[in-house]
Amino acid sequence: MKGWSLLLFVALCYLGIVSPALAQIISYTPSTGGGVSYSINIPSSTLELGAGPIFFQLQTPPDLKWAALGLGDQMTDGQLFVVYSASDMNVTLSPRRANTHIAPTYDPNIRAFLLEGSGIYNDLLTANVRCDNCATSANGKSILSNRSSWVWAVAHGAQLSSSNISETIHQHDWHGIFTFDVTKAVGGDSPNPFFHSSPPFTRLTLNPEQQQISDTLLHKKRIAHGVMSSVAFVLLFPNFGLLLHIIPTRYTVAWIHAPLQMFAALLALAGLILGVSVSKDLQELAGYHPVLGYLSIGGVVIIQPILGIMQHVRFRQSREKTLYGVSHRWLGRFLCAFGIVNGGIGFHYAQAKNPDIPLASPIVYAIICALVGAIYVLWLAVAWYGVAA
């Protein structure tokens, strides 16, 4: 009977019907995290003062190279707590600072410590951690709220077996973001809530708002986006435009130029869809490269076909060039140049987010763009000279 009463009391605490007398720990296990679970406890005194120690626990199976928990909503900005094996029985905690997508580095200013109960037991790596200056994230925002953002990451592979807190770690192969209501993790002032049972702690396993990302799939989407967009703007749009001068017949516009340009526009649109997916994974939907991409793709997919159709209809009626045709031609050239430049910006943008992109990629891209541009201008000059002569 006593057990049922305790269970009912905990349930009422969770629903907010009564105020909790027991301290609480909240836990989260991502479905793609390789079996890693993350747990958090906030002492009552820390919540009252808005500063002070917080406690969290990482538990992972031993077949992971490393696992990490971080404060904030991005892997590239904030405190990260990386955990890996030190030996067959011990674990290493490496508090790190992330500023870009380059591997985060050890930061001695983060006052985080392993507590009793940490180690490798029964094929489970456990890290019980106290952090004394983590009540606010790197941007100064308090994490003590009902919408507290956290990030996680894991890398599969053989154990590191290193006690070096500055050990080089390779890029994660899964990562994610979740939003916790940490007000449900408040209570108690135990020096080690994951090890000591006094006062009693209750555990709540939550299913928070979350985003889980496969870095392998993300890399493939990046490549596909770059290839599709580059082929469309650098090769297809300019060369299909030149067909009007290469094959100057009455059937060229309707049967060759328009269908091929629509194919190029659809390819560019597919590249945009992949780019939006990548931006969503990176939480960069409003970044400068994506915004420029929205403008350029919108122009070639929506405005250009309308102008082209209007010019074709008016030309069939009057047999004369119209303002629609002039606008279609020059806007097309501008959008091609705009998209090509944004492609170059995209390489810079991508390298800032992922250091694994080869440095030669933007150089090769620039060379191809220069060759295509030279051919395009030269052919137009020859065609114009022929007409003038």
Order of alpha helices (4+ residues) and beta strands (2+ residues): alpha-beta-beta-alpha-beta-beta-beta-beta-beta-beta-beta-beta-beta-beta-beta-beta-alpha-alpha-alpha-alpha-alpha-alpha-alpha
